[in-house]
Amino acid sequence: PGGTHLLTGLYDAKLDQAPVLAITGMQFHDLIETFTQQDVDLTRVFNDVSDYNVQVSDAAHMENVASLACRTALARKGVAHLSIASDIQEQPADAAKRSKRNRPAHTPQDMFAPHCLAQDVELDKAAAILNDARRVAILAGRGAIGAAAELEETARLLQAPIVKALLGKAVLPDDHPYTTGGIGILGTLPSQEAMETCDAVLIVGSTFPYIEYYPQPGKARGVQIDCDAQRIGLRFPVEAGLVGDAAETLRALNKRLQQKGDGAFLATAQSSMQKWREMMRQSEDGLAHPLKPQRVVRAFGKRLAENTVLATDSGQNTELAARHVDLRAGQAFGVSGALASMSCGLSYAIAAGIAFPGRPVAAIVGDGGLAMQLGEFSTAVRYGIPLKVLVIKNNMLNQIAWEQMMFLGNPQFG
């Protein structure tokens, strides 16, 4: 059944907190669980991945659950799933027999967004920690997108370098003087140096999963901003947790911060970042044969329009996009974060083209991932999406090969 093919994409959404409504079909309602063809109970299959998961019983039921499914996906930033039997799909809205409690149009069709503000006592505690520290590093993730001005002001007050998790690549332009680029295996040396030498870390909208790249516990104090209280302290033992919208919380926090006079920590990070960029340029400017992918990706990135949505796949191409494409203000970036699923790049680019008609869309993918979703080019053609796709062709799953060489002694399998 086609519904089972949705699972990887839906787990991608679940782990990266992206609202999705999945609608699947089933066999005729009175043939479910009778061992008929494609008799798969998709509500059970989707139970783990979904925040809202229901089998629609008739048209009257659909009227109630459709809006509830949408609101749940948006409110919980996750997956909502509706499974509809084939014959129920064709049922006219007025054909269903309503129960006496199911009055027509009793459910709203609007989404009511929450408004969450951090508590003053936590804001005061966070400000005291950051004001007392001498070397503050900021880790910004996707949750900080839309809070660029506030984040920049925080960095200015604290004289703090901004390290960006991969999903937060578009938080600030990559050439911004306060940022040291990415973190982790796809990141930069200046970012790691900042994390290793800071005495306080401010985490904004990120649960970057690799805890080995955070400051060592006991070496730095922690403050975290997140709209989800469950994720406060998930990766690092923070002392102050600010539950709320990143932009609003940063504005409230900035009013409590003192301007630091010593900018040596930021200056050191900026000097290190300048050396890192020079090293990256050396790898990009070589005239070796065959042509190195770093140079090609750098040239591709420089030619992207100012409002381009850039998607990348999971693999070596992710590292190339992370390090060798300098995103500019107004550009957006998409990648499979926590799941790191292969072949997402082309699908993400197509989705961006549908969601933002008229906006330039580009993708950087590998030949392995592209081969898995090559048929989806027909979708792009059908919808007239003018994709620009850079394919890194190396005839292998290079990221897997690299990991095998690094960690498994270079076995030739997989």
C-alpha positions in Angstrom: 0.0 0.0 0.0 1.2 3.5 -0.8 0.6 4.6 2.7 3.4 2.6 4.1 5.9 4.5 1.9 5.1 7.7 3.9 6.7 6.4 7.1 10.2 7.7 6.6 9.0 11.1 5.6 6.6 11.2 8.6 9.3 10.2 11.0 11.4 13.0 9.5 8.7 15.4 10.3 8.2 14.0 13.8 11.9 14.2 14.8 12.3 17.7 13.3 9.0 19.0 14.7 7.4 19.8 11.3 3.6 19.9 11.2 2.2 17.4 8.7 -1.2 16.1 7.9 -1.1 12.6 6.3 -4.2 11.3 4.6 -4.2 7.6 3.6 -6.8 5.2 2.1 -7.8 1.8 3.2 -9.9 -1.1 1.9 -13.7 -0.9 2.0 -14.8 -0.3 5.6 -16.5 -3.7 5.9 -13.5 -5.6 4.5 -10.9 -4.3 7.0 -9.3 -7.2 9.0 -10.6 -9.9 6.6 -7.3 -10.7 4.9 -8.3 -9.1 1.7 -5.8 -7.5 -0.7 -3.6 -4.8 0.9 -5.4 -5.2 4.2 -3.1 -3.1 6.3 -4.4 -1.2 9.3 -2.6 2.0 8.7 -3.8 3.5 12.0 -1.8 0.9 13.8 1.2 1.3 11.5 1.2 5.1 12.1 0.5 5.0 15.8 4.0 5.7 16.9 4.7 8.5 14.5 1.5 10.4 15.0 0.3 12.9 17.5 -3.2 12.5 16.2 -4.2 9.2 14.5 -7.8 8.2 13.6 -9.7 6.0 11.2 -12.6 8.1 9.7 -15.9 6.3 10.1 -18.1 8.4 7.8 -18.5 11.9 6.3 -20.0 13.3 9.5 -17.0 12.1 11.4 -14.7 13.6 8.8 -16.2 17.0 9.4 -15.1 16.9 13.0 -11.7 15.2 12.8 -10.3 17.1 9.7 -10.0 20.4 11.5 -8.9 18.7 14.7 -6.1 16.9 12.9 -4.8 20.1 11.4 -4.9 22.0 14.7 -3.1 19.1 16.4 -0.3 19.0 13.8 0.2 22.8 14.1 -0.1 22.9 17.9 2.2 20.0 18.6 4.5 20.5 15.6 4.1 16.9 14.6 2.2 14.4 12.5 -1.6 14.0 12.3 -3.0 11.0 10.3 -6.4 10.4 8.9 -7.2 7.0 7.4 -10.2 6.8 5.2 -11.7 3.6 3.7 -12.3 3.6 0.0 -16.1 3.7 0.1 -16.1 6.3 2.9 -14.1 8.6 0.6 -16.9 8.7 -1.9 -19.7 9.3 0.7 -21.5 12.6 0.2 -21.4 14.9 3.2 -25.2 14.7 3.7 -25.4 10.9 3.4 -23.9 10.1 6.8 -26.3 9.5 9.7 -25.3 11.8 12.6 -25.5 10.9 16.2 -27.6 13.3 18.3 -24.5 14.9 19.9 -22.8 15.5 16.5 -24.4 18.8 15.5 -23.3 20.2 12.1 -20.6 22.9 12.1 -19.9 22.6 15.8 -16.1 22.6 15.3 -14.1 25.7 14.4 -12.0 25.8 11.2 -9.4 28.2 12.7 -6.1 27.7 14.4 -5.6 29.5 17.6 -1.8 30.0 18.2 -0.5 29.9 21.8 1.4 32.8 23.3 4.0 31.6 25.8 6.3 33.9 27.8 9.2 32.9 30.0 8.8 33.5 33.7 10.4 36.7 35.2 12.2 34.7 37.8 13.8 32.5 35.1 14.7 35.5 33.0 16.4 37.2 36.0 18.3 33.9 36.8 19.4 33.6 33.1 20.6 37.2 33.0 22.6 36.8 36.2 24.3 33.7 34.8 25.2 35.4 31.5 26.2 38.7 33.1 28.5 36.9 35.5 30.2 34.9 32.7 33.3 36.2 30.9 33.2 34.0 27.8 29.6 33.3 26.5 28.9 31.2 23.4 25.5 31.1 21.8 24.2 27.9 20.1 21.3 28.8 17.7 19.0 26.3 16.0 16.0 26.4 13.8 13.9 27.7 16.6 15.8 31.0 16.4 14.8 31.6 12.8 12.7 34.8 12.8 14.7 36.1 15.8 17.7 37.3 13.9 17.6 40.9 15.1 17.1 39.9 18.8 19.8 37.3 18.6 22.3 39.8 17.0 21.6 42.2 19.9 22.2 39.4 22.5 25.5 38.6 20.8 26.5 42.3 20.8 25.7 42.7 24.5 27.4 39.5 25.5 30.3 39.8 23.0 29.4 36.2 22.1 30.1 34.2 19.0 27.0 32.5 17.5 27.4 28.8 16.7 24.7 27.5 14.3 23.2 24.0 14.4 22.6 22.7 10.9 18.9 23.3 11.0 19.7 26.8 12.1 22.0 27.6 9.1 19.6 30.3 7.9 19.3 32.0 11.3 22.0 34.5 10.3 23.9 34.9 7.1 27.0 32.7 7.0 29.3 35.7 6.6 27.8 37.6 9.6 30.6 38.8 11.8 29.1 37.2 14.9 28.8 33.7 13.6 31.4 30.9 13.6 29.3 28.7 11.3 28.2 25.2 12.1 28.9 22.7 14.9 29.8 19.1 15.0 31.1 16.8 12.3 29.7 19.2 9.6 30.8 22.3 11.5 33.8 24.5 11.9 36.9 24.5 14.1 36.1 28.0 15.5 32.7 26.8 16.6 34.3 23.8 18.5 36.9 26.1 20.0 34.2 28.4 21.3 32.3 25.5 22.9 35.4 24.1 24.5 36.6 27.4 26.0 33.4 29.2 27.0 32.3 29.5 30.6 28.6 29.9 29.7 26.4 28.7 26.8 23.1 30.2 25.7 21.1 27.7 23.6 18.4 29.2 21.5 15.8 27.0 19.7 18.1 24.0 19.4 18.4 20.4 20.6 21.4 19.6 18.5 21.8 15.9 19.3 25.5 15.3 19.5 26.3 16.0 23.1 30.0 15.4 22.7 30.3 18.8 20.9 28.7 20.8 23.8 30.9 22.2 26.6 32.0 19.6 29.1 29.5 19.5 32.1 31.0 21.5 35.0 33.1 23.6 32.6 30.3 26.0 31.6 27.0 27.2 33.0 23.9 26.8 30.8 20.8 28.8 29.8 18.3 27.5 27.2 15.4 29.1 25.3 12.8 26.8 23.8 9.0 27.0 23.2 8.8 23.4 24.3 9.4 22.9 28.1 10.1 19.2 27.5 13.2 20.0 25.5 14.8 22.3 28.1 18.0 20.6 29.4 17.7 17.8 26.9 21.3 17.9 25.8 23.0 20.1 28.4 22.5 20.6 32.2 21.1 24.1 32.1 20.5 26.2 35.2 17.9 28.5 33.7 15.2 27.4 31.3 13.2 30.0 29.4 10.1 28.5 27.9 8.8 30.8 25.2 9.1 32.2 21.7 12.7 32.9 20.8 12.3 36.5 19.6 10.1 37.6 22.5 12.2 35.8 25.1 15.4 37.3 23.7 13.9 40.8 23.8 13.0 40.3 27.5 16.4 38.9 28.2 18.3 41.6 26.4 16.7 44.2 28.7 18.3 42.5 31.6 21.8 42.0 30.1 24.7 44.2 30.7 27.0 45.3 27.9 30.3 43.4 28.3 33.4 45.6 27.9 35.8 42.8 27.2 35.4 41.5 23.6 38.4 39.3 23.6 36.5 36.0 23.4 34.5 37.2 20.4 37.6 38.7 18.8 39.4 35.4 19.2 36.5 33.5 17.5 36.4 36.0 14.7 40.1 35.7 14.1 39.9 31.9 14.1 36.9 32.2 11.7 38.9 34.3 9.3 41.6 31.6 9.2 38.9 28.9 8.7 37.4 30.8 5.7 40.9 31.1 4.2 41.4 27.3 4.5 38.0 26.7 3.0 38.8 29.0 0.0 42.0 27.0 -0.5 40.0 23.8 -0.9 37.6 25.5 -3.2 40.1 27.3 -5.5 42.2 24.4 -6.5 42.4 23.4 -10.2 42.8 19.7 -9.7 41.6 17.1 -12.1 39.0 15.8 -11.7 37.3 19.0 -10.4 36.9 18.9 -6.6 33.3 19.1 -5.4 34.1 21.9 -3.0 34.7 24.3 -5.9 31.6 23.3 -7.7 29.4 23.7 -4.6 31.0 27.1 -3.8 30.2 28.3 -7.4 26.7 26.9 -7.2 26.0 28.7 -3.9 27.3 32.0 -5.2 24.8 31.9 -8.1 21.7 31.3 -6.0 19.2 34.1 -6.1 18.7 36.2 -2.9 15.5 34.5 -1.9 16.3 31.0 -2.8 15.1 28.0 -0.8 18.1 25.5 -0.7 17.5 21.9 0.2 20.2 19.3 0.6 20.3 15.5 1.0 21.8 13.4 3.8 25.4 12.3 3.0 28.6 13.9 1.9 26.5 16.5 0.0 25.3 17.7 3.4 28.8 18.5 4.5 29.5 20.3 1.2 26.4 22.4 1.5 27.0 23.2 5.2 30.6 24.3 4.7 30.8 25.6 1.2 27.5 27.4 0.6 27.4 30.8 2.3 23.7 31.5 2.8 22.7 35.1 2.5 20.0 37.1 4.2 16.6 36.1 2.8 17.6 32.6 1.8 16.2 29.5 3.4 17.6 26.1 4.1 16.1 22.6 4.5 17.7 19.3 5.4 16.7 16.1 7.3 18.0 16.9 10.8 17.4 14.4 13.5 16.5 11.5 11.2 19.1 12.3 8.5 17.1 10.3 6.0 18.6 9.7 2.6 16.9 11.1 -0.6 15.1 13.9 1.2 16.8 16.7 -0.9 14.8 16.4 -4.1 11.5 15.8 -2.2 12.2 18.9 0.0 12.9 21.0 -3.0 9.7 19.9 -4.8 7.7 20.7 -1.6 9.3 24.1 -1.4 8.4 24.8 -5.0 4.8 23.9 -4.3 4.6 25.8 -1.0 6.3 29.0 -2.3 5.3 29.4 -5.9 7.5 31.8 -7.8 10.4 31.5 -5.3 13.7 30.1 -6.6 14.3 26.6 -5.4 17.6 24.7 -5.5 19.0 21.4 -4.2 22.4 19.8 -3.6 22.1 16.0 -3.7 24.3 12.9 -4.1 23.9 10.3 -6.8 22.9 7.7 -4.3 20.0 9.8 -2.8 18.9 11.0 -6.2 18.7 7.5 -7.5 16.2 6.6 -4.7 13.8 9.4 -5.7 14.6 10.0 -9.4 11.0 9.3 -10.3 9.9 12.3 -8.4 11.2 14.5 -11.2 7.9 13.8 -12.8 6.2 15.6 -9.9 8.4 18.7 -10.5 7.5 18.6 -14.2 3.8 18.2 -13.5 3.7 21.2 -11.2 6.1 23.3 -13.4 8.7 23.8 -10.6 11.9 25.3 -12.0 14.3 23.2 -9.9 18.1 23.8 -10.0 19.7 20.6 -8.8 23.4 20.0 -8.3 24.2 16.3 -8.2 27.5 15.1 -6.6 28.4 12.0 -8.5 31.0 9.8 -6.9 29.5 6.3 -7.6 29.2 5.4 -4.0 27.5 6.3 -0.7 30.5 8.4 0.3 29.4 9.4 3.8 28.9 5.8 4.7 32.3 4.9 3.2 33.9 7.6 5.2 32.3 6.5 8.4 33.4 2.9 7.7 37.0 4.1 7.2 37.0 6.2 10.3 35.2 3.9 12.7 35.2 0.4 11.4 38.6 -0.1 9.8 37.5 0.5 6.2 35.4 -2.7 5.5 34.1 -2.7 2.0 30.4 -3.5 2.4 27.1 -1.6 2.6 
